[in-house]
Amino acid sequence: MNSFKCALAGIIYCVQRERNIKIHLAAAIMAFMLGWYLELSRVEFLLLGLYVMLVLIAEVVNTAIEVVVDLITPEYDLLAKAAKDIAAGAVLLAALASLIAGGLLFLPKLAILLGG
């Protein structure tokens, strides 16, 4: 139970302090609302949820890396910058993958809805 509390505290830390995770959460809420409106199937919702979680996990790991790097070296360091940039790149890759998946899920349904 203590491990669960620590994990939850980590997630809360990210949500309270990191602007980007708030943006990702807002995008996720909008994606799920659009999915509900477009009547995604269970499998489609599952895929949407997996991609949302992929982005959120990447953002949480990115935050952990940033915190550790800042703890180790508070002054500017090229390797510290590289570590932060690489972690941010992982978030970008996850976000791009989710955008592609979202496009594959939503665009055909939107095209039908809009009569195209």
C-alpha positions as CSV (number, residue, x, y, z in Angstrom):
1,M,0.0,0.0,0.0
2,N,2.9,2.3,0.7
3,S,4.3,1.8,-2.8
4,F,0.9,2.8,-4.2
5,K,0.8,6.0,-2.1
6,C,4.3,6.9,-3.3
7,A,3.4,6.3,-6.9
8,L,0.3,8.4,-6.5
9,A,2.3,11.2,-4.8
10,G,4.6,11.1,-7.9
11,I,1.7,11.5,-10.3
12,I,0.3,14.3,-8.2
13,Y,3.7,16.0,-8.1
14,C,3.8,16.0,-11.9
15,V,0.2,17.3,-12.3
16,Q,0.7,20.1,-9.8
17,R,4.1,21.3,-11.1
18,E,4.4,20.4,-14.8
19,R,2.5,22.5,-17.4
20,N,3.0,20.0,-20.2
21,I,1.3,17.1,-18.4
22,K,-1.7,19.4,-17.8
23,I,-1.8,20.1,-21.6
24,H,-1.6,16.3,-22.3
25,L,-4.4,15.6,-19.8
26,A,-6.6,18.3,-21.4
27,A,-5.9,16.8,-24.8
28,A,-6.7,13.3,-23.5
29,I,-10.0,14.5,-22.1
30,M,-10.9,16.1,-25.4
31,A,-9.9,13.0,-27.3
32,F,-12.1,10.8,-25.0
33,M,-15.0,13.1,-25.4
34,L,-14.6,13.1,-29.2
35,G,-14.3,9.3,-29.1
36,W,-17.6,9.1,-27.1
37,Y,-19.3,11.5,-29.5
38,L,-18.1,9.5,-32.5
39,E,-19.1,6.3,-30.8
40,L,-15.7,4.6,-31.0
41,S,-15.8,0.8,-30.5
42,R,-14.4,-0.8,-27.4
43,V,-11.2,-1.7,-29.3
44,E,-10.9,1.8,-30.6
45,F,-11.3,3.2,-27.0
46,L,-8.7,0.7,-25.8
47,L,-6.2,1.9,-28.5
48,L,-7.0,5.5,-27.6
49,G,-6.4,4.8,-23.9
50,L,-3.1,3.0,-24.6
51,Y,-1.8,5.9,-26.6
52,V,-2.9,8.4,-24.0
53,M,-1.2,6.4,-21.3
54,L,2.0,6.1,-23.5
55,V,2.2,9.9,-23.6
56,L,1.4,10.4,-19.9
57,I,4.0,7.7,-18.9
58,A,6.6,9.4,-21.1
59,E,5.8,12.8,-19.5
60,V,6.1,11.4,-16.0
61,V,9.5,9.7,-16.8
62,N,10.6,13.0,-18.4
63,T,9.7,14.8,-15.2
64,A,11.6,12.3,-13.1
65,I,14.7,12.6,-15.2
66,E,14.5,16.4,-15.0
67,V,14.2,16.3,-11.2
68,V,17.1,14.0,-10.8
69,V,19.3,16.0,-13.2
70,D,18.5,19.2,-11.3
71,L,19.3,17.4,-8.0
72,I,22.7,16.2,-9.3
73,T,23.8,19.4,-11.0
74,P,21.8,22.7,-10.4
75,E,24.2,24.6,-12.6
76,Y,24.2,24.5,-16.4
77,D,26.0,21.4,-17.8
78,L,26.0,20.1,-21.4
79,L,25.4,16.5,-20.3
80,A,22.6,17.6,-18.0
81,K,21.1,19.4,-21.0
82,A,21.5,16.4,-23.2
83,A,19.7,14.2,-20.6
84,K,16.8,16.6,-20.4
85,D,16.6,17.0,-24.2
86,I,16.6,13.3,-24.8
87,A,13.8,12.7,-22.2
88,A,11.8,15.5,-23.8
89,G,12.4,13.9,-27.2
90,A,10.9,10.7,-25.9
91,V,7.8,12.6,-24.9
92,L,7.7,14.2,-28.4
93,L,7.9,10.8,-30.0
94,A,5.1,9.4,-27.9
95,A,3.0,12.4,-28.6
96,L,3.6,12.1,-32.4
97,A,2.7,8.4,-32.2
98,S,-0.5,9.3,-30.4
99,L,-1.4,12.0,-33.0
100,I,-0.9,9.5,-35.8
101,A,-3.0,6.9,-34.0
102,G,-5.7,9.5,-33.2
103,G,-5.8,10.5,-36.9
104,L,-6.3,6.9,-37.9
105,L,-9.1,6.5,-35.3
106,F,-10.9,9.8,-35.8
107,L,-10.4,11.0,-39.4
108,P,-12.5,8.2,-41.0
109,K,-15.3,8.7,-38.6
110,L,-15.2,12.5,-38.9
111,A,-15.2,12.1,-42.7
112,I,-18.4,10.0,-42.5
113,L,-19.9,12.5,-40.1
114,L,-19.1,15.4,-42.4
115,G,-20.4,13.6,-45.4
116,G,-17.0,13.1,-47.1
